[in-house]
Amino acid sequence: MIIYHISDELGRHGGALFTGINDTYLFRLPEHVFVHDHAACLATIGLTLNLSKTKCYINEQYQTPQYHTLRGDIAEGFNTDATTG
């Protein structure tokens, strides 16, 4: 399955992919995370990436012009839980 492929690829670079009911979290340096078109991968299994709920967070020390180019239309920041902040 494509999700396992992405997870394996991120793992080769010390990263990870975690999924929950309808959420996916990719962890690693931008050049490793953004090498995959996550929307296209999800589409192969009938899922749609909702950009309005998609966020991209990277620590300020790693924010480079490349990061901003790679994230494209994905908003910066992170989602917070309304009950826990």
C-alpha positions in Angstrom: 0.0 0.0 0.0 1.2 3.5 -0.8 1.1 4.7 2.8 3.6 2.0 3.8 5.8 3.1 0.9 5.9 6.7 2.2 6.5 5.5 5.7 9.4 3.3 4.6 10.9 6.2 2.6 10.7 8.6 5.5 12.1 5.9 7.8 15.2 5.6 5.7 15.9 9.2 6.6 15.1 8.9 10.3 11.5 10.2 9.8 8.1 8.6 10.3 4.5 8.7 9.1 1.7 8.3 11.7 -2.0 8.0 10.8 -5.2 8.1 12.8 -8.8 7.8 11.8 -8.6 10.5 9.2 -5.3 12.3 10.0 -1.8 11.7 8.7 1.4 13.1 10.2 4.7 13.1 8.3 7.9 13.9 10.3 11.3 14.6 8.8 13.2 17.4 7.1 11.3 19.2 4.3 13.3 17.7 1.5 12.3 14.2 2.7 8.6 15.0 3.5 7.8 17.0 0.4 9.5 14.6 -2.1 6.2 12.7 -2.1 3.0 14.1 -3.5 0.9 13.1 -0.5 -2.4 14.2 -2.2 -1.7 11.9 -5.2 -0.7 9.0 -2.9 -4.0 9.4 -0.9 -6.0 9.6 -4.2 -4.7 6.1 -5.2 -6.6 4.7 -2.2 -9.7 6.9 -2.7 -8.9 9.6 -0.2 -8.7 13.3 -0.7 -6.2 15.7 1.0 -8.2 18.6 2.6 -5.8 21.5 2.3 -8.0 23.7 4.5 -7.2 21.3 7.4 -3.6 20.7 6.4 -0.8 22.4 8.2 3.0 22.4 7.9 5.1 23.1 11.0 8.9 23.4 11.0 11.0 24.9 13.7 12.2 28.4 12.9 15.9 27.3 12.8 15.1 25.0 9.8 12.9 27.4 7.9 14.6 28.2 4.6 13.4 29.6 1.2 13.4 25.9 0.1 10.9 25.0 2.8 8.6 27.8 1.8 8.8 26.7 -1.8 8.3 23.0 -1.0 5.2 23.5 1.2 3.4 25.3 -1.7 -0.3 25.9 -0.8 -0.1 24.2 2.6 -0.5 26.7 5.5 2.2 27.2 8.1 1.6 26.4 11.7 0.0 23.5 13.5 -3.6 22.5 14.4 -4.5 22.7 18.1 -7.2 20.8 19.9 -10.0 23.1 21.0 -10.3 21.3 24.4 -6.6 21.1 25.3 -5.1 24.0 23.4 
